[in-house]
Amino acid sequence: MESAKFFSIKYNLDLDDEHLGMEMAEERGFGIKSLKTHAEKLRLPLPRYTFEDPYLVLTLFRNPEAAARALSQEVLDSLSKSEQKGWQWLVTRDAVTSDEYSAAMSIPIRTALNHLKRFTGLGLLKRTGTGRSTRYEVLSP
C-alpha cells in the first residue's frame, strides 16, 4: 500500500491498527504530532488532512511517488520530470524558501523560482511574504 485514506466519525479500531502497522503512530497519547514527526523522520510526505463533511479525511503516503500520484492526472501530465521530482521533495515539507528548494534540487535559483511559481499557479503552493522572507507553503493536492 502506497497511500491510504481513512474515514471515521467515531473511534475506529481498524484505523488504529492501520496506523500502528504502518509504524506511523504510537498506540496512545500522541496522534497528529506523532504522524507528522514520524513522516519527517522517515523523509516521507507529510500526512494530509481535509474536511469532507462530515468526515475529517487523513491521507498517509508510504513514499514520495505516492504523493505525486495523488495529483490529478491532468496536473501530473503538465509537470516536467524535474518538476515532478521537485514536488516529491516539497510534499515532505510544510513550507520552503526558494533557496532551500534550489539547494535540495541542485538547480539554479532562477529555475527553482520558475518551478515554485508554476506550483503556486497550479494551487499546490501558497506564497507568503515578500523579498528574502518569501516562503512557499505546501497545500494539499
N, CA, C and O atoms as CSV, one atom per row, in Angstrom:
chain,resi,resn,atom,element,x,y,z
A,1,MET,N,N,0.848,-1.158,0.000
A,1,MET,CA,C,0.000,0.000,0.000
A,1,MET,C,C,0.903,1.233,0.000
A,1,MET,O,O,1.796,1.347,0.840
A,2,GLU,N,N,0.675,2.156,-0.938
A,2,GLU,CA,C,1.492,3.355,-1.038
A,2,GLU,C,C,0.876,4.547,-0.335
A,2,GLU,O,O,1.600,5.429,0.127
A,3,SER,N,N,-0.433,4.593,-0.244
A,3,SER,CA,C,-1.106,5.660,0.490
A,3,SER,C,C,-2.436,5.112,0.964
A,3,SER,O,O,-2.927,4.097,0.470
A,4,ALA,N,N,-3.005,5.806,1.932
A,4,ALA,CA,C,-4.276,5.332,2.472
A,4,ALA,C,C,-5.115,6.522,2.882
A,4,ALA,O,O,-4.586,7.526,3.359
A,5,LYS,N,N,-6.413,6.416,2.700
A,5,LYS,CA,C,-7.362,7.410,3.195
A,5,LYS,C,C,-8.269,6.698,4.178
A,5,LYS,O,O,-8.742,5.592,3.913
A,6,PHE,N,N,-8.510,7.330,5.307
A,6,PHE,CA,C,-9.357,6.741,6.319
A,6,PHE,C,C,-10.516,7.676,6.606
A,6,PHE,O,O,-10.328,8.890,6.698
A,7,PHE,N,N,-11.699,7.128,6.749
A,7,PHE,CA,C,-12.886,7.905,7.079
A,7,PHE,C,C,-13.420,7.380,8.397
A,7,PHE,O,O,-13.615,6.176,8.565
A,8,SER,N,N,-13.654,8.290,9.330
A,8,SER,CA,C,-14.139,7.856,10.632
A,8,SER,C,C,-14.935,8.964,11.288
A,8,SER,O,O,-14.515,10.121,11.300
A,9,ILE,N,N,-16.097,8.601,11.840
A,9,ILE,CA,C,-16.874,9.567,12.611
A,9,ILE,C,C,-16.592,9.356,14.092
A,9,ILE,O,O,-16.629,10.315,14.864
A,10,LYS,N,N,-16.320,8.160,14.494
A,10,LYS,CA,C,-16.010,7.872,15.890
A,10,LYS,C,C,-14.737,7.045,15.950
A,10,LYS,O,O,-14.170,6.705,14.912
A,11,TYR,N,N,-14.295,6.726,17.115
A,11,TYR,CA,C,-13.094,5.941,17.306
A,11,TYR,C,C,-13.151,4.682,16.456
A,11,TYR,O,O,-14.152,3.966,16.465
A,12,ASN,N,N,-12.096,4.415,15.734
A,12,ASN,CA,C,-12.082,3.318,14.784
A,12,ASN,C,C,-10.881,2.418,15.060
A,12,ASN,O,O,-9.743,2.824,14.824
A,13,LEU,N,N,-11.113,1.206,15.554
A,13,LEU,CA,C,-10.027,0.294,15.882
A,13,LEU,C,C,-9.233,-0.117,14.651
A,13,LEU,O,O,-8.018,-0.299,14.732
A,14,ASP,N,N,-9.908,-0.267,13.509
A,14,ASP,CA,C,-9.204,-0.628,12.278
A,14,ASP,C,C,-8.223,0.462,11.879
A,14,ASP,O,O,-7.115,0.167,11.430
A,15,LEU,N,N,-8.620,1.717,12.038
A,15,LEU,CA,C,-7.753,2.846,11.728
A,15,LEU,C,C,-6.540,2.830,12.649
A,15,LEU,O,O,-5.412,3.037,12.203
A,16,ASP,N,N,-6.775,2.587,13.929
A,16,ASP,CA,C,-5.692,2.497,14.898
A,16,ASP,C,C,-4.700,1.418,14.499
A,16,ASP,O,O,-3.491,1.652,14.494
A,17,ASP,N,N,-5.207,0.236,14.165
A,17,ASP,CA,C,-4.352,-0.880,13.765
A,17,ASP,C,C,-3.559,-0.552,12.506
A,17,ASP,O,O,-2.389,-0.919,12.394
A,18,GLU,N,N,-4.186,0.135,11.564
A,18,GLU,CA,C,-3.511,0.509,10.322
A,18,GLU,C,C,-2.350,1.457,10.607
A,18,GLU,O,O,-1.258,1.280,10.067
A,19,HIS,N,N,-2.581,2.465,11.457
A,19,HIS,CA,C,-1.510,3.399,11.823
A,19,HIS,C,C,-0.359,2.659,12.494
A,19,HIS,O,O,0.806,2.892,12.171
A,20,LEU,N,N,-0.680,1.777,13.419
A,20,LEU,CA,C,0.359,1.032,14.121
A,20,LEU,C,C,1.131,0.144,13.157
A,20,LEU,O,O,2.357,0.066,13.223
A,21,GLY,N,N,0.411,-0.526,12.260
A,21,GLY,CA,C,1.042,-1.409,11.285
A,21,GLY,C,C,1.966,-0.661,10.335
A,21,GLY,O,O,2.963,-1.218,9.874
A,22,MET,N,N,1.647,0.586,10.041
A,22,MET,CA,C,2.479,1.388,9.149
A,22,MET,C,C,3.610,2.075,9.918
A,22,MET,O,O,4.416,2.791,9.324
A,23,GLU,N,N,3.675,1.859,11.246
A,23,GLU,CA,C,4.644,2.495,12.122
A,23,GLU,C,C,4.604,4.014,11.978
A,23,GLU,O,O,5.640,4.679,11.995
A,24,MET,N,N,3.393,4.553,11.837
A,24,MET,CA,C,3.213,5.984,11.684
A,24,MET,C,C,2.617,6.619,12.933
A,24,MET,O,O,2.445,7.837,12.967
A,25,ALA,N,N,2.294,5.835,13.963
A,25,ALA,CA,C,1.726,6.402,15.183
A,25,ALA,C,C,1.965,5.447,16.348
A,25,ALA,O,O,2.100,4.238,16.165
A,26,GLU,N,N,2.013,6.020,17.546
A,26,GLU,CA,C,2.107,5.196,18.741
A,26,GLU,C,C,0.713,4.740,19.135
A,26,GLU,O,O,-0.291,5.226,18.613
A,27,GLU,N,N,0.673,3.803,20.061
A,27,GLU,CA,C,-0.618,3.255,20.430
A,27,GLU,C,C,-1.503,4.249,21.165
A,27,GLU,O,O,-2.716,4.253,20.956
A,28,ARG,N,N,-0.932,5.095,22.023
A,28,ARG,CA,C,-1.767,6.025,22.782
A,28,ARG,C,C,-1.025,7.328,23.041
A,28,ARG,O,O,0.193,7.345,23.219
A,29,GLY,N,N,-1.793,8.431,23.058
A,29,GLY,CA,C,-1.313,9.673,23.606
A,29,GLY,C,C,-0.600,10.653,22.709
A,29,GLY,O,O,-0.234,11.726,23.188
A,30,PHE,N,N,-0.371,10.362,21.429
A,30,PHE,CA,C,0.385,11.298,20.618
A,30,PHE,C,C,-0.392,11.806,19.405
A,30,PHE,O,O,-0.503,13.020,19.233
A,31,GLY,N,N,-0.917,10.958,18.584
A,31,GLY,CA,C,-1.786,11.353,17.490
A,31,GLY,C,C,-1.138,12.138,16.367
A,31,GLY,O,O,-0.119,11.718,15.819
A,32,ILE,N,N,-1.728,13.290,16.017
A,32,ILE,CA,C,-1.354,14.054,14.830
A,32,ILE,C,C,0.114,14.481,14.857
A,32,ILE,O,O,0.796,14.389,13.837
A,33,LYS,N,N,0.603,14.937,15.981
A,33,LYS,CA,C,2.010,15.340,16.067
A,33,LYS,C,C,2.919,14.151,15.767
A,33,LYS,O,O,3.951,14.293,15.112
A,34,SER,N,N,2.528,13.000,16.247
A,34,SER,CA,C,3.313,11.794,16.031
A,34,SER,C,C,3.356,11.410,14.555
A,34,SER,O,O,4.402,11.016,14.040
A,35,LEU,N,N,2.224,11.527,13.884
A,35,LEU,CA,C,2.179,11.218,12.455
A,35,LEU,C,C,3.142,12.119,11.686
A,35,LEU,O,O,3.879,11.651,10.818
A,36,LYS,N,N,3.134,13.401,12.004
A,36,LYS,CA,C,3.993,14.359,11.313
A,36,LYS,C,C,5.465,14.090,11.628
A,36,LYS,O,O,6.298,14.065,10.723
A,37,THR,N,N,5.781,13.891,12.890
A,37,THR,CA,C,7.164,13.649,13.301
A,37,THR,C,C,7.722,12.393,12.644
A,37,THR,O,O,8.854,12.395,12.161
A,38,HIS,N,N,6.938,11.325,12.623
A,38,HIS,CA,C,7.398,10.079,12.002
A,38,HIS,C,C,7.625,10.262,10.506
A,38,HIS,O,O,8.616,9.778,9.961
A,39,ALA,N,N,6.716,10.956,9.850
A,39,ALA,CA,C,6.875,11.193,8.412
A,39,ALA,C,C,8.147,11.999,8.149
A,39,ALA,O,O,8.899,11.677,7.230
A,40,GLU,N,N,8.394,13.031,8.935
A,40,GLU,CA,C,9.608,13.835,8.772
A,40,GLU,C,C,10.852,12.996,8.999
A,40,GLU,O,O,11.813,13.079,8.234
A,41,LYS,N,N,10.835,12.186,10.054
A,41,LYS,CA,C,11.986,11.350,10.392
A,41,LYS,C,C,12.294,10.364,9.267
A,41,LYS,O,O,13.459,10.107,8.966
A,42,LEU,N,N,11.258,9.817,8.652
A,42,LEU,CA,C,11.426,8.834,7.578
A,42,LEU,C,C,11.528,9.480,6.198
A,42,LEU,O,O,11.647,8.787,5.188
A,43,ARG,N,N,11.479,10.830,6.162
A,43,ARG,CA,C,11.516,11.598,4.909
A,43,ARG,C,C,10.401,11.187,3.956
A,43,ARG,O,O,10.590,11.053,2.747
A,44,LEU,N,N,9.236,10.995,4.555
A,44,LEU,CA,C,8.034,10.672,3.789
A,44,LEU,C,C,7.209,11.937,3.616
A,44,LEU,O,O,7.377,12.899,4.366
A,45,PRO,N,N,6.319,11.943,2.632
A,45,PRO,CA,C,5.398,13.076,2.522
A,45,PRO,C,C,4.604,13.237,3.811
A,45,PRO,O,O,4.229,12.257,4.455
A,46,LEU,N,N,4.358,14.480,4.171
A,46,LEU,CA,C,3.600,14.740,5.400
A,46,LEU,C,C,2.148,14.313,5.216
A,46,LEU,O,O,1.608,14.401,4.113
A,47,PRO,N,N,1.518,13.853,6.287
A,47,PRO,CA,C,0.098,13.488,6.189
A,47,PRO,C,C,-0.727,14.685,5.754
A,47,PRO,O,O,-0.391,15.825,6.077
A,48,ARG,N,N,-1.787,14.437,5.034
A,48,ARG,CA,C,-2.677,15.492,4.560
A,48,ARG,C,C,-4.028,15.332,5.228
A,48,ARG,O,O,-4.551,14.224,5.350
A,49,TYR,N,N,-4.590,16.460,5.661
A,49,TYR,CA,C,-5.882,16.482,6.327
A,49,TYR,C,C,-6.832,17.351,5.520
A,49,TYR,O,O,-6.499,18.478,5.155
A,50,THR,N,N,-7.993,16.829,5.248
A,50,THR,CA,C,-9.030,17.620,4.590
A,50,THR,C,C,-10.341,17.347,5.308
A,50,THR,O,O,-10.482,16.340,6.002
A,51,PHE,N,N,-11.289,18.239,5.140
A,51,PHE,CA,C,-12.599,18.041,5.731
A,51,PHE,C,C,-13.598,17.832,4.609
A,51,PHE,O,O,-13.822,18.718,3.785
A,52,GLU,N,N,-14.194,16.652,4.589
A,52,GLU,CA,C,-15.239,16.320,3.622
A,52,GLU,C,C,-16.470,15.981,4.455
A,52,GLU,O,O,-16.679,14.834,4.849
A,53,ASP,N,N,-17.271,16.995,4.708
A,53,ASP,CA,C,-18.414,16.922,5.621
A,53,ASP,C,C,-19.156,15.597,5.512
A,53,ASP,O,O,-19.592,15.248,4.415
A,54,PRO,N,N,-19.319,14.849,6.587
A,54,PRO,CA,C,-18.992,15.158,7.978
A,54,PRO,C,C,-17.651,14.562,8.426
A,54,PRO,O,O,-17.423,14.426,9.628
A,55,TYR,N,N,-16.769,14.206,7.502
A,55,TYR,CA,C,-15.543,13.491,7.841
A,55,TYR,C,C,-14.306,14.382,7.838
A,55,TYR,O,O,-14.193,15.304,7.030
A,56,LEU,N,N,-13.393,14.099,8.740
A,56,LEU,CA,C,-12.038,14.596,8.663
A,56,LEU,C,C,-11.264,13.493,7.950
A,56,LEU,O,O,-11.189,12.369,8.447
A,57,VAL,N,N,-10.695,13.800,6.807
A,57,VAL,CA,C,-10.027,12.787,5.994
A,57,VAL,C,C,-8.518,12.923,6.182
A,57,VAL,O,O,-7.950,13.996,5.978
A,58,LEU,N,N,-7.889,11.841,6.568
A,58,LEU,CA,C,-6.449,11.767,6.768
A,58,LEU,C,C,-5.868,10.917,5.646
A,58,LEU,O,O,-6.305,9.787,5.427
A,59,THR,N,N,-4.874,11.466,4.928
A,59,THR,CA,C,-4.202,10.708,3.881
A,59,THR,C,C,-2.748,10.519,4.282
A,59,THR,O,O,-2.029,11.486,4.534
A,60,LEU,N,N,-2.326,9.266,4.338
A,60,LEU,CA,C,-0.944,8.912,4.660
A,60,LEU,C,C,-0.282,8.371,3.402
A,60,LEU,O,O,-0.884,7.587,2.668
A,61,PHE,N,N,0.953,8.786,3.151
A,61,PHE,CA,C,1.687,8.329,1.982
A,61,PHE,C,C,2.855,7.458,2.422
A,61,PHE,O,O,3.559,7.789,3.376
A,62,ARG,N,N,3.058,6.341,1.722
A,62,ARG,CA,C,4.159,5.442,2.055
A,62,ARG,C,C,5.465,5.852,1.380
A,62,ARG,O,O,6.538,5.423,1.803
A,63,ASN,N,N,5.387,6.679,0.333
A,63,ASN,CA,C,6.591,7.137,-0.351
A,63,ASN,C,C,6.266,8.418,-1.119
A,63,ASN,O,O,5.095,8.720,-1.352
A,64,PRO,N,N,7.299,9.175,-1.513
A,64,PRO,CA,C,7.052,10.433,-2.229
A,64,PRO,C,C,6.322,10.243,-3.559
A,64,PRO,O,O,5.535,11.102,-3.958
A,65,GLU,N,N,6.571,9.144,-4.240
A,65,GLU,CA,C,5.915,8.899,-5.520
A,65,GLU,C,C,4.400,8.793,-5.358
A,65,GLU,O,O,3.643,9.218,-6.231
A,66,ALA,N,N,3.972,8.229,-4.247
A,66,ALA,CA,C,2.525,8.107,-3.987
A,66,ALA,C,C,1.892,9.485,-3.832
A,66,ALA,O,O,0.760,9.702,-4.264
A,67,ALA,N,N,2.611,10.409,-3.222
A,67,ALA,CA,C,2.084,11.766,-3.069
A,67,ALA,C,C,1.974,12.450,-4.424
A,67,ALA,O,O,1.022,13.188,-4.677
A,68,ALA,N,N,2.944,12.206,-5.291
A,68,ALA,CA,C,2.879,12.789,-6.641
A,68,ALA,C,C,1.685,12.224,-7.401
A,68,ALA,O,O,1.016,12.953,-8.133
A,69,ARG,N,N,1.416,10.946,-7.235
A,69,ARG,CA,C,0.286,10.324,-7.934
A,69,ARG,C,C,-1.063,10.762,-7.368
A,69,ARG,O,O,-2.103,10.515,-7.979
A,70,ALA,N,N,-1.049,11.409,-6.208
A,70,ALA,CA,C,-2.301,11.922,-5.640
A,70,ALA,C,C,-2.782,13.162,-6.393
A,70,ALA,O,O,-3.933,13.575,-6.251
A,71,LEU,N,N,-1.895,13.752,-7.192
A,71,LEU,CA,C,-2.293,14.887,-8.026
A,71,LEU,C,C,-3.219,14.387,-9.128
A,71,LEU,O,O,-3.178,13.212,-9.492
A,72,SER,N,N,-4.043,15.269,-9.652
A,72,SER,CA,C,-4.887,14.868,-10.774
A,72,SER,C,C,-3.986,14.508,-11.954
A,72,SER,O,O,-2.880,15.034,-12.083
A,73,GLN,N,N,-4.458,13.624,-12.798
A,73,GLN,CA,C,-3.666,13.192,-13.953
A,73,GLN,C,C,-3.316,14.378,-14.848
A,73,GLN,O,O,-2.227,14.436,-15.419
A,74,GLU,N,N,-4.238,15.311,-14.965
A,74,GLU,CA,C,-4.008,16.497,-15.788
A,74,GLU,C,C,-2.833,17.324,-15.252
A,74,GLU,O,O,-1.971,17.758,-16.017
A,75,VAL,N,N,-2.809,17.536,-13.941
A,75,VAL,CA,C,-1.717,18.298,-13.328
A,75,VAL,C,C,-0.416,17.515,-13.448
A,75,VAL,O,O,0.617,18.079,-13.809
A,76,LEU,N,N,-0.460,16.233,-13.151
A,76,LEU,CA,C,0.738,15.397,-13.217
A,76,LEU,C,C,1.332,15.406,-14.625
A,76,LEU,O,O,2.546,15.520,-14.789
A,77,ASP,N,N,0.477,15.286,-15.638
A,77,ASP,CA,C,0.946,15.284,-17.031
A,77,ASP,C,C,1.537,16.630,-17.434
A,77,ASP,O,O,2.384,16.694,-18.325
A,78,SER,N,N,1.093,17.713,-16.782
A,78,SER,CA,C,1.580,19.048,-17.151
A,78,SER,C,C,2.946,19.359,-16.541
A,78,SER,O,O,3.602,20.319,-16.947
A,79,LEU,N,N,3.379,18.552,-15.568
A,79,LEU,CA,C,4.659,18.792,-14.911
A,79,LEU,C,C,5.800,18.110,-15.654
A,79,LEU,O,O,5.659,16.985,-16.134
A,80,SER,N,N,6.928,18.802,-15.743
A,80,SER,CA,C,8.125,18.188,-16.320
A,80,SER,C,C,8.668,17.154,-15.328
A,80,SER,O,O,8.231,17.105,-14.178
A,81,LYS,N,N,9.604,16.343,-15.768
A,81,LYS,CA,C,10.215,15.343,-14.870
A,81,LYS,C,C,10.889,16.027,-13.680
A,81,LYS,O,O,10.785,15.550,-12.550
A,82,SER,N,N,11.578,17.143,-13.930
A,82,SER,CA,C,12.249,17.834,-12.816
A,82,SER,C,C,11.229,18.465,-11.865
A,82,SER,O,O,11.471,18.525,-10.659
A,83,GLU,N,N,10.094,18.937,-12.388
A,83,GLU,CA,C,9.048,19.481,-11.520
A,83,GLU,C,C,8.404,18.361,-10.702
A,83,GLU,O,O,8.078,18.562,-9.532
A,84,GLN,N,N,8.218,17.190,-11.302
A,84,GLN,CA,C,7.667,16.053,-10.546
A,84,GLN,C,C,8.605,15.662,-9.412
A,84,GLN,O,O,8.164,15.388,-8.296
A,85,LYS,N,N,9.899,15.640,-9.706
A,85,LYS,CA,C,10.887,15.340,-8.665
A,85,LYS,C,C,10.826,16.406,-7.568
A,85,LYS,O,O,10.889,16.094,-6.378
A,86,GLY,N,N,10.704,17.666,-7.987
A,86,GLY,CA,C,10.596,18.760,-7.023
A,86,GLY,C,C,9.367,18.637,-6.150
A,86,GLY,O,O,9.437,18.873,-4.944
A,87,TRP,N,N,8.239,18.270,-6.744
A,87,TRP,CA,C,7.004,18.104,-5.970
A,87,TRP,C,C,7.154,16.968,-4.962
A,87,TRP,O,O,6.684,17.072,-3.829
A,88,GLN,N,N,7.811,15.883,-5.376
A,88,GLN,CA,C,8.021,14.771,-4.452
A,88,GLN,C,C,8.822,15.211,-3.233
A,88,GLN,O,O,8.588,14.721,-2.128
A,89,TRP,N,N,9.761,16.128,-3.423
A,89,TRP,CA,C,10.523,16.648,-2.288
A,89,TRP,C,C,9.675,17.620,-1.484
A,89,TRP,O,O,9.688,17.581,-0.254
A,90,LEU,N,N,8.939,18.490,-2.163
A,90,LEU,CA,C,8.136,19.501,-1.466
A,90,LEU,C,C,7.113,18.883,-0.518
A,90,LEU,O,O,6.873,19.426,0.561
A,91,VAL,N,N,6.514,17.773,-0.893
A,91,VAL,CA,C,5.469,17.196,-0.043
A,91,VAL,C,C,6.012,16.626,1.261
A,91,VAL,O,O,5.242,16.194,2.118
A,92,THR,N,N,7.333,16.621,1.415
A,92,THR,CA,C,7.919,16.196,2.688
A,92,THR,C,C,8.141,17.386,3.616
A,92,THR,O,O,8.718,17.238,4.693
A,93,ARG,N,N,7.685,18.566,3.199
A,93,ARG,CA,C,7.882,19.801,3.949
A,93,ARG,C,C,6.552,20.515,4.171
A,93,ARG,O,O,5.586,20.295,3.440
A,94,ASP,N,N,6.517,21.370,5.184
A,94,ASP,CA,C,5.365,22.249,5.400
A,94,ASP,C,C,5.496,23.495,4.536
A,94,ASP,O,O,4.528,23.948,3.925
A,95,ALA,N,N,6.712,24.043,4.496
A,95,ALA,CA,C,6.981,25.273,3.750
A,95,ALA,C,C,8.466,25.320,3.427
A,95,ALA,O,O,9.283,24.732,4.136
A,96,VAL,N,N,8.815,26.031,2.344
A,96,VAL,CA,C,10.212,26.154,1.935
A,96,VAL,C,C,10.479,27.551,1.387
A,96,VAL,O,O,9.553,28.288,1.049
A,97,THR,N,N,11.744,27.897,1.306
A,97,THR,CA,C,12.166,29.101,0.607
A,97,THR,C,C,12.697,28.683,-0.758
A,97,THR,O,O,12.957,27.503,-0.996
A,98,SER,N,N,12.855,29.639,-1.639
A,98,SER,CA,C,13.400,29.326,-2.959
A,98,SER,C,C,14.837,28.819,-2.846
A,98,SER,O,O,15.241,27.947,-3.615
A,99,ASP,N,N,15.610,29.345,-1.909
A,99,ASP,CA,C,16.985,28.884,-1.710
A,99,ASP,C,C,17.021,27.421,-1.256
A,99,ASP,O,O,17.847,26.641,-1.728
A,100,GLU,N,N,16.119,27.055,-0.339
A,100,GLU,CA,C,16.059,25.665,0.125
A,100,GLU,C,C,15.700,24.724,-1.026
A,100,GLU,O,O,16.295,23.658,-1.181
A,101,TYR,N,N,14.727,25.134,-1.820
A,101,TYR,CA,C,14.299,24.312,-2.953
A,101,TYR,C,C,15.433,24.181,-3.970
A,101,TYR,O,O,15.700,23.086,-4.463
A,102,SER,N,N,16.096,25.285,-4.281
A,102,SER,CA,C,17.203,25.283,-5.232
A,102,SER,C,C,18.317,24.343,-4.777
A,102,SER,O,O,18.837,23.558,-5.570
A,103,ALA,N,N,18.675,24.425,-3.514
A,103,ALA,CA,C,19.745,23.577,-2.971
A,103,ALA,C,C,19.341,22.100,-2.967
A,103,ALA,O,O,20.135,21.236,-3.341
A,104,ALA,N,N,18.124,21.816,-2.551
A,104,ALA,CA,C,17.660,20.424,-2.480
A,104,ALA,C,C,17.583,19.771,-3.858
A,104,ALA,O,O,17.876,18.584,-4.002
A,105,MET,N,N,17.189,20.543,-4.867
A,105,MET,CA,C,17.032,20.010,-6.217
A,105,MET,C,C,18.311,20.150,-7.055
A,105,MET,O,O,18.389,19.639,-8.172
A,106,SER,N,N,19.306,20.846,-6.502
A,106,SER,CA,C,20.570,21.109,-7.226
A,106,SER,C,C,20.303,21.771,-8.573
A,106,SER,O,O,20.816,21.350,-9.611
A,107,ILE,N,N,19.487,22.820,-8.525
A,107,ILE,CA,C,19.154,23.582,-9.736
A,107,ILE,C,C,19.420,25.059,-9.478
A,107,ILE,O,O,19.442,25.490,-8.325
A,108,PRO,N,N,19.621,25.838,-10.533
A,108,PRO,CA,C,19.840,27.278,-10.347
A,108,PRO,C,C,18.618,27.935,-9.704
A,108,PRO,O,O,17.490,27.464,-9.850
A,109,ILE,N,N,18.867,29.025,-8.996
A,109,ILE,CA,C,17.798,29.737,-8.291
A,109,ILE,C,C,16.700,30.182,-9.251
A,109,ILE,O,O,15.523,30.144,-8.891
A,110,ARG,N,N,17.053,30.598,-10.454
A,110,ARG,CA,C,16.054,31.044,-11.437
A,110,ARG,C,C,15.110,29.890,-11.808
A,110,ARG,O,O,13.898,30.080,-11.909
A,111,THR,N,N,15.673,28.703,-12.005
A,111,THR,CA,C,14.853,27.518,-12.315
A,111,THR,C,C,13.970,27.175,-11.122
A,111,THR,O,O,12.800,26.828,-11.283
A,112,ALA,N,N,14.540,27.274,-9.920
A,112,ALA,CA,C,13.762,26.997,-8.704
A,112,ALA,C,C,12.581,27.954,-8.602
A,112,ALA,O,O,11.464,27.535,-8.297
A,113,LEU,N,N,12.823,29.225,-8.853
A,113,LEU,CA,C,11.736,30.212,-8.800
A,113,LEU,C,C,10.661,29.902,-9.842
A,113,LEU,O,O,9.470,30.050,-9.569
A,114,ASN,N,N,11.078,29.472,-11.034
A,114,ASN,CA,C,10.106,29.089,-12.068
A,114,ASN,C,C,9.262,27.904,-11.622
A,114,ASN,O,O,8.046,27.900,-11.816
A,115,HIS,N,N,9.895,26.896,-11.025
A,115,HIS,CA,C,9.152,25.737,-10.511
A,115,HIS,C,C,8.150,26.181,-9.453
A,115,HIS,O,O,6.977,25.813,-9.505
A,116,LEU,N,N,8.621,26.976,-8.489
A,116,LEU,CA,C,7.754,27.401,-7.391
A,116,LEU,C,C,6.592,28.252,-7.900
A,116,LEU,O,O,5.471,28.137,-7.404
A,117,LYS,N,N,6.857,29.094,-8.878
A,117,LYS,CA,C,5.790,29.901,-9.477
A,117,LYS,C,C,4.763,28.995,-10.159
A,117,LYS,O,O,3.557,29.218,-10.051
A,118,ARG,N,N,5.249,27.982,-10.854
A,118,ARG,CA,C,4.348,27.035,-11.535
A,118,ARG,C,C,3.485,26.287,-10.527
A,118,ARG,O,O,2.272,26.177,-10.707
A,119,PHE,N,N,4.108,25.768,-9.459
A,119,PHE,CA,C,3.360,25.055,-8.419
A,119,PHE,C,C,2.318,25.972,-7.781
A,119,PHE,O,O,1.201,25.545,-7.490
A,120,THR,N,N,2.688,27.223,-7.567
A,120,THR,CA,C,1.755,28.192,-6.989
A,120,THR,C,C,0.578,28.411,-7.929
A,120,THR,O,O,-0.571,28.455,-7.489
A,121,GLY,N,N,0.858,28.548,-9.210
A,121,GLY,CA,C,-0.196,28.732,-10.209
A,121,GLY,C,C,-1.145,27.549,-10.303
A,121,GLY,O,O,-2.319,27.708,-10.636
A,122,LEU,N,N,-0.629,26.363,-10.007
A,122,LEU,CA,C,-1.460,25.149,-10.030
A,122,LEU,C,C,-2.225,24.942,-8.716
A,122,LEU,O,O,-2.996,23.991,-8.587
A,123,GLY,N,N,-2.010,25.829,-7.752
A,123,GLY,CA,C,-2.699,25.711,-6.474
A,123,GLY,C,C,-2.063,24.702,-5.529
A,123,GLY,O,O,-2.696,24.279,-4.561
A,124,LEU,N,N,-0.817,24.308,-5.794
A,124,LEU,CA,C,-0.133,23.333,-4.954
A,124,LEU,C,C,0.660,23.997,-3.828
A,124,LEU,O,O,0.935,23.383,-2.797
A,125,LEU,N,N,1.021,25.267,-4.047
A,125,LEU,CA,C,1.750,26.045,-3.050
A,125,LEU,C,C,1.041,27.369,-2.825
A,125,LEU,O,O,0.302,27.853,-3.683
A,126,LYS,N,N,1.279,27.939,-1.662
A,126,LYS,CA,C,0.782,29.287,-1.362
A,126,LYS,C,C,1.991,30.145,-1.003
A,126,LYS,O,O,2.743,29.820,-0.084
A,127,ARG,N,N,2.167,31.227,-1.726
A,127,ARG,CA,C,3.297,32.130,-1.486
A,127,ARG,C,C,2.939,33.094,-0.360
A,127,ARG,O,O,1.868,33.702,-0.368
A,128,THR,N,N,3.842,33.229,0.606
A,128,THR,CA,C,3.656,34.175,1.705
A,128,THR,C,C,4.922,34.998,1.867
A,128,THR,O,O,6.024,34.513,1.615
A,129,GLY,N,N,4.762,36.225,2.282
A,129,GLY,CA,C,5.901,37.109,2.491
A,129,GLY,C,C,6.381,37.725,1.189
A,129,GLY,O,O,5.851,37.456,0.111
A,130,THR,N,N,7.402,38.561,1.323
A,130,THR,CA,C,7.991,39.203,0.150
A,130,THR,C,C,9.503,39.231,0.291
A,130,THR,O,O,10.043,39.084,1.387
A,131,GLY,N,N,10.175,39.421,-0.831
A,131,GLY,CA,C,11.635,39.526,-0.825
A,131,GLY,C,C,12.299,38.298,-0.235
A,131,GLY,O,O,11.894,37.170,-0.515
A,132,ARG,N,N,13.321,38.516,0.583
A,132,ARG,CA,C,14.091,37.411,1.184
A,132,ARG,C,C,13.257,36.575,2.156
A,132,ARG,O,O,13.614,35.436,2.458
A,133,SER,N,N,12.151,37.133,2.644
A,133,SER,CA,C,11.321,36.389,3.604
A,133,SER,C,C,10.208,35.594,2.918
A,133,SER,O,O,9.329,35.060,3.594
A,134,THR,N,N,10.235,35.510,1.592
A,134,THR,CA,C,9.203,34.758,0.878
A,134,THR,C,C,9.321,33.272,1.183
A,134,THR,O,O,10.399,32.685,1.091
A,135,ARG,N,N,8.206,32.686,1.543
A,135,ARG,CA,C,8.115,31.243,1.797
A,135,ARG,C,C,6.972,30.693,0.969
A,135,ARG,O,O,6.035,31.407,0.612
A,136,TYR,N,N,7.071,29.424,0.677
A,136,TYR,CA,C,6.042,28.733,-0.094
A,136,TYR,C,C,5.482,27.614,0.773
A,136,TYR,O,O,6.187,26.661,1.105
A,137,GLU,N,N,4.195,27.737,1.140
A,137,GLU,CA,C,3.534,26.728,1.966
A,137,GLU,C,C,2.965,25.651,1.065
A,137,GLU,O,O,2.318,25.948,0.061
A,138,VAL,N,N,3.204,24.414,1.421
A,138,VAL,CA,C,2.707,23.278,0.648
A,138,VAL,C,C,1.240,23.055,1.006
A,138,VAL,O,O,0.892,22.910,2.178
A,139,LEU,N,N,0.395,23.029,-0.005
A,139,LEU,CA,C,-1.040,22.802,0.178
A,139,LEU,C,C,-1.374,21.354,-0.187
A,139,LEU,O,O,-0.621,20.697,-0.906
A,140,SER,N,N,-2.480,20.879,0.301
A,140,SER,CA,C,-2.927,19.530,-0.076
A,140,SER,C,C,-3.349,19.517,-1.533
A,140,SER,O,O,-4.074,20.406,-1.981
A,141,PRO,N,N,-2.899,18.514,-2.276
A,141,PRO,CA,C,-3.322,18.442,-3.695
A,141,PRO,C,C,-4.792,18.124,-3.833
A,141,PRO,O,O,-5.301,18.029,-4.950
